[in-house]
């Protein structure tokens, strides 16, 4: 349950950040001079670098959460397998005794 919550929060945060950035970009005015264009390009490069880093961290977190989920599911499968094996063993014992 905790892994599901973490994945859900990761998705929610990602969507919120993307929406907020999209709204902010629409509010700015168009550059008028060559200097303003250069500043805009520089600003966009910084934004791109920050977004790239954010997505790297999101992907890294997602992979870690998926690994945890895989481990949990494998443990659950082992637990179910052991329980099934022990119940089969008990059935065989009761049949032969």
C-alpha positions as a Python dict, from the first residue, in 0.01 Angstrom:
ca = {
    (1, 'X'): (0, 0, 0),
    (2, 'X'): (283, 237, 87),
    (3, 'X'): (453, 177, -249),
    (4, 'X'): (130, 262, -431),
    (5, 'X'): (102, 586, -231),
    (6, 'X'): (462, 681, -313),
    (7, 'X'): (408, 617, -684),
    (8, 'X'): (83, 814, -679),
    (9, 'X'): (249, 1111, -505),
    (10, 'X'): (538, 1101, -751),
    (11, 'X'): (294, 1118, -1043),
    (12, 'X'): (88, 1395, -878),
    (13, 'X'): (397, 1607, -807),
    (14, 'X'): (524, 1562, -1161),
    (15, 'X'): (192, 1669, -1313),
    (16, 'X'): (166, 1969, -1080),
    (17, 'X'): (515, 2093, -1169),
    (18, 'X'): (452, 2052, -1542),
    (19, 'X'): (120, 2239, -1524),
    (20, 'X'): (270, 2523, -1319),
    (21, 'X'): (563, 2567, -1558),
    (22, 'X'): (329, 2568, -1859),
    (23, 'X'): (118, 2844, -1707),
    (24, 'X'): (424, 3052, -1620),
    (25, 'X'): (559, 3039, -1975),
    (26, 'X'): (234, 3171, -2125),
    (27, 'X'): (237, 3479, -1900),
    (28, 'X'): (569, 3619, -2026),
    (29, 'X'): (587, 3873, -2310),
    (30, 'X'): (777, 3821, -2634),
    (31, 'X'): (1136, 3953, -2648),
    (32, 'X'): (1182, 4274, -2848),
    (33, 'X'): (1559, 4309, -2882),
    (34, 'X'): (1848, 4079, -2961),
    (35, 'X'): (1961, 4104, -2598),
    (36, 'X'): (1617, 3996, -2474),
    (37, 'X'): (1622, 3700, -2715),
    (38, 'X'): (1965, 3598, -2587),
    (39, 'X'): (1839, 3621, -2228),
    (40, 'X'): (1532, 3418, -2319),
    (41, 'X'): (1744, 3147, -2481),
    (42, 'X'): (1972, 3139, -2179),
    (43, 'X'): (1671, 3118, -1950),
    (44, 'X'): (1522, 2837, -2158),
    (45, 'X'): (1851, 2647, -2144),
    (46, 'X'): (1857, 2675, -1764),
    (47, 'X'): (1493, 2564, -1752),
    (48, 'X'): (1570, 2271, -1984),
    (49, 'X'): (1866, 2165, -1768),
    (50, 'X'): (1655, 2188, -1452),
    (51, 'X'): (1373, 1988, -1616),
    (52, 'X'): (1620, 1726, -1735),
    (53, 'X'): (1761, 1691, -1384),
    (54, 'X'): (1410, 1672, -1237),
    (55, 'X'): (1314, 1393, -1479),
    (56, 'X'): (1636, 1204, -1402),
    (57, 'X'): (1546, 1214, -1034),
    (58, 'X'): (1186, 1113, -1105),
    (59, 'X'): (1299, 818, -1316),
    (60, 'X'): (1553, 715, -1052),
    (61, 'X'): (1285, 731, -781),
    (62, 'X'): (1044, 536, -1000),
    (63, 'X'): (1300, 262, -1062),
    (64, 'X'): (1374, 236, -690),
    (65, 'X'): (1003, 214, -607),
    (66, 'X'): (948, -48, -876),
    (67, 'X'): (1241, -250, -738),
    (68, 'X'): (1084, -231, -391),
    (69, 'X'): (750, -338, -537),
    (70, 'X'): (915, -629, -717),
    (71, 'X'): (1085, -741, -395),
    (72, 'X'): (757, -716, -205),
    (73, 'X'): (572, -917, -469),
    (74, 'X'): (844, -1183, -477),
    (75, 'X'): (827, -1211, -98),
    (76, 'X'): (449, -1238, -118),
    (77, 'X'): (479, -1505, -386),
    (78, 'X'): (728, -1700, -173),
    (79, 'X'): (499, -1669, 128),
    (80, 'X'): (200, -1791, -69),
    (81, 'X'): (408, -2072, -220),
    (82, 'X'): (526, -2185, 123),
    (83, 'X'): (172, -2174, 258),
    (84, 'X'): (44, -2375, -40),
    (85, 'X'): (326, -2625, -2),
    (86, 'X'): (261, -2671, 370),
    (87, 'X'): (-114, -2713, 314),
    (88, 'X'): (-46, -2973, 40),
    (89, 'X'): (191, -3155, 273),
    (90, 'X'): (-72, -3157, 548),
    (91, 'X'): (-333, -3294, 305),
    (92, 'X'): (-98, -3574, 198),
    (93, 'X'): (-18, -3660, 561),
    (94, 'X'): (-385, -3672, 654),
    (95, 'X'): (-460, -3902, 357),
    (96, 'X'): (-186, -4148, 442),
    (97, 'X'): (-238, -4156, 821),
}
